[in-house]
Amino acid sequence: MIMWNYIARRLFMMIPVLFGITIITFIVIHLAPGSPTDIVAQAGPKVSFEARERLTKLYGLDQPLHIQYLNWLKRFIKLDFGSSFKDDRPVMEKILERLPATLFLEGLSLFLIFLIAIPVGVLSAARQYSIFDKFTTILVFIGVSVPSFWLALLLMISFGVKLNWLPISGMRSIGSEYLPIWARTIDYTKHLIMPVFVSAFGGIASLSRYTRAGMLEAIRQDYIRTARAKGLSENVVIYKHALRNALLPVITIVGFSIPGLIGGSFIIETIFAWPGMGRLGYLAIMERDYPLIMGVGAVAAFLTLLGNLVADILYAWADPRVRYK
């Protein structure tokens, strides 16, 4: 019961934070140079000034900024993000079309990060200063230093253009819907390999270092010496007694890594033309589609805050000393 009260309070505290994010986003997009009518004028150079003025009034851009935000906020409370300036489709409908692709990509990346980073960090700590530890340390420095966009372009050139092993864009190949189910699965998997790898590469490097540091601190504690003195096997000492305490700082880092994955999806999805929410947001920014930008920003902010809440709950679950007060 106490835990549910804690979750309810945290969800309630998310409301003002979410509104603060939407205010900042709204101000920033209006401070940026250009407007939706400029995009229309670029598409049709012969568009008259009167037509642009009519579009400005139609979009409600002739009103003061605080009035525009309040009008948007009234719709947002009803979970209505308005209609896109580009095609007049509901913003929520466009986001729901793209959101599953983003969640699947980032969820798979997060799973890969956990699957690789934690065992690597544990083994590096258990075999400190070994060849394996030194080799993974070098890889970690590379993973932290390499920009994701540069790595993506390098992989596209190497495996997509020169070797022609993997597709470089999209989620499926043209005409894949006519293939047998096993062939469609293979095609979809090939499209996933490079985006997932690029998305997870930096996270694996950083999380493995945090795991290693936590394990090194844990195995030096007195209770580990006591466990070894009792004659317990090294596997039991490492994986049962030390690992749980070593994961406490790792769980905290997970809460901070989720915003990075969501933010990184804008870059990765744009480079690989992955039809997710990140690419949708990028195109909305380029087209000055204010309702769509606000909708994508609000959903991304909510997912980030929800990820932080999950990290706090996992932290309290892993550490019995934490209480929901």
N, C-alpha and C positions, 0 to 999 in steps of 0.2 A: 504493500500500500504506500509506503514511504517513497519507494522508487517511482511509482506512478505519479505521485505528487511532485516529485522532482522533475520528471519529464514534462508534466503540465506547466510547471513554472518556467522551465527552459523554453518551451514552445511559446509561452506568453511573452517572454523576454525577446524572442526573435522578431516580434512584430515591430517594435520601434527601430530595431536595427535594419530590418528590411525596408521600412519607410525611409530611413536615412540614406540607404543605398540608392533607392529610386530617386530621391531628391538630387543627389550628387550626379547620378546618371543623366537625369533630365537637364540639369544645368550645363553639364559638359557637352552634350550633343547639340545644345542650342548655342554654345559659345564657339563651336567648331565652325570654320568658314564654309559657306555654301548653304543651300536650302533645297527642299524638294522641288521647288519651282525652277531652280537652276538646272537640275537634272532634266526636267521636261524641256527647257529651252535648248539644252545641248542636244537632246534627241531630235528636236525640230527647230532649227534656227529661225524659221519664219513665224514662230509663235509670237503673237502680239503682246504688248505690255498689258492690254486689257485682259487678255486670256490668263496671263500670269497672275494678275490681281484677283481674278475670279477663283483661280485655284488656291490662292492664299486664303481667301475667305472660306472656301469650301473645306480646306484642311483645318480651319480655325487658327491659322498662324498669325492673323492680324490682331489677336487678343493679347493682353499682357501675359508674361510668362507664368505668373502665379495663378492666373485664371486657367491657362492651359493645363497646368499641373493639377489643379483641383478638379477640372473636368476629367482628366485621365484617372485621378485617384478615385473618383466616384465610380467609374467603370471597373477599376482594378479591384475594389472591395467586392464587387459582384462577380469577380473572376472573368471580366470582359476586358480584353486588352484593345478593343477597337478593331478597325479594319486596316489592312495594309494600304499604303499610298500607291503601291505599284499596280496591284491587280484587284484591290477592293475585297480581297478575301479576309475572313476573320483571322486575326493574328494567332489566337489560341489554336485554331485548326491547323495552321501552318507549322506551329511549334510542335503540336502533338504528332504530326507526320514525321518530323525529323528527330524528335527526342529519343525514340527507341534506338535509333542507329548510334546516337552519341552515348547513351547509357550502356549499350552493349560493348562498344569500343572501349570506353573508359573502365567499365566493370571487368572486362577481360584483361586490360592492362593492369589494373589493381590486383587481380588474381595472380597474374604472372609476376608482379613485383613481390608479393608475399611468398609465392611458391619458390622463387629463386633467392631473394635477398636474405630471408631469415636463415635457411640452411647454410648459405655461404657465410653469413656473419657468425653463426654458431661454430662452424668448422674453423674459421679463421681465428676465433678466440681460443678454441680448444687446442689448436696447433699454432700458437703464436710464434712468429718469426720463422715459420717453416717456408718451404718453397711455395706451397699453396697460398699461404698468407701474403707473401710478397707479391705473388702473381696477381691475386685479387686486389691488392692495394693499388697496383699499377692500373688495373682495369677501372677501379673506382675513380682514380684521378682523371682518367680519360672520360669516363661517363659523366662526371660532374662538370668537366671543362668544355665538352663538345656541345655547341648549340644544337637544339633539336631541328631547326630548319636546315642547317648545314648538313646534318646527318641524314635527314630525309632526302635532300637533293643528291647527296652522294650515293645513297642506296638506289634511288631512282635511275641514276646514270649507270651504275654498275650492274644491278640485277634486272632493271627494267629495259634499258636502252641497249647496252652493249651485249649482255648475256641473254636477254629476252627470256628470263626465267619467270619473272613475276610481272603482273600488270601494275601500271604506275598510277592509275586513277580510277575512281568510281568504286562501287560496291559489287557490281556484277558486269560481266561482259555483254556486249550487244548480242541478242539472240539466245542468251543463256536460258530463258524461260522455256525454250523448246528442247532443251537437253534432258536426259534422264536425271533422276533425283541425285544419284551418286555423282554424276558429272557436275551438276549445279552446286553440290556441296564442295567439291574440289575447287571449282571456280571461285566460290565465295571465300573459301579458306585462303586461296592465293591472294585475293584482294585484301585480306585481313592482315597478312603477315607483316608487311612493312609498316603500316600505320600503328599496329599494336607494338611492334618492336621499338619504334621511335618514341612512342608515348611512354613505354615502360623503362626504357634504357636509363634515363637519368634517375628515376625513382629506385631502380634496383641498386644503383651505385650508392646513393645516399642512405637508403634504408639498411643496406648491408653493413655500412660503417656504424650506424647507430646501434644495430644489433651486436656488432662486434664489441663496441665500447661498453654496452650494457652487460654483455656476458663477461668481459674481463673484470668489470667491477664486481659482478655477482660471485664469480668463482674465487675471489680473494676474501670473501666473507667467512666468519667463524663457523656458520652453520654448514658451509660446504666442507670445511676441514673436519667437522664432526661427522658428517655423512660419510666421508672417505674413511675416517677412523673406525666407523662401525663396520667397514668391510663391504659397503655397497659398491656395485659395479660402476665404472666410469660413465656408462650410458645413462644409468639411473640418476647419478649425481648431476650430470650435465642437463639431460632433457626433462627430468622431473623436478629437481630442486632449483637449479640455477636458471633455467630458461624462463620460467614463469615470472620471476622477479626481473630478469633482464628485459622482458617484453614491456614493462611499464613505461619507460621512456619511448619505446617504439610505437606503442599505441597512441601516445600523445602526438608523435610526428605524423601518424596517419591522418589525424584531424587536420593538420596543415597541408598534407599532400593532396587531399581531395580538391581544394581550390586550385592547386597547381594543375591537376589533371583537367579540370573543367576549363580553366583559362588556356591551357595548352591545346585544348581541342580546337580552338579557333585557328591556330596556326597549322596544326597537323591536318585537320579536315580541309582547310583551304588548299594546302599543298597537294594532298592526295585526292582532292575533289570528292571527299567522303560526304555523302548526303546527310549530314547530321546538323545539330543545332548550332554548332560552332561556325560551320560554313554559311548557314542561314543568317547568323548574326553578322558575319563579315560582309556578305552581300548587302544586307540591310544598311550597314554603315556606308558602304560605297554608294548606295542609291539614296542616302539621306531619308530612309524610310523610318521616321520617328516612332510610330506605334510599334513597329516590329522590333526596333532596337530596344525600346523600353520593355517589351514583352520578353525578349530573349534575356535581357539583363536581369529582370525580376526573377525569372525561372532559374537562371544560373546562380543568383544570390541565394535563393531559397535552398537549392541543392547543396550549396556550400555550407550554409548554416545547419542544415540537416546532417551533413557529414560531420561537422564539429560536435553536434549533439551525440551522434553515434559513438564518436571517439571518447567522449566523456563517460558514456554509459559503459563502454568496454573497459575503460580505465578503472572505474569503480568495481566492475566485476572481477578484474584481475588482481586488484589490491583490496583485501578485506578491511584494511585500515581506513579506506575512504568511506565516508558516510554521506547519505543524501540529506544534507541539512541546508 
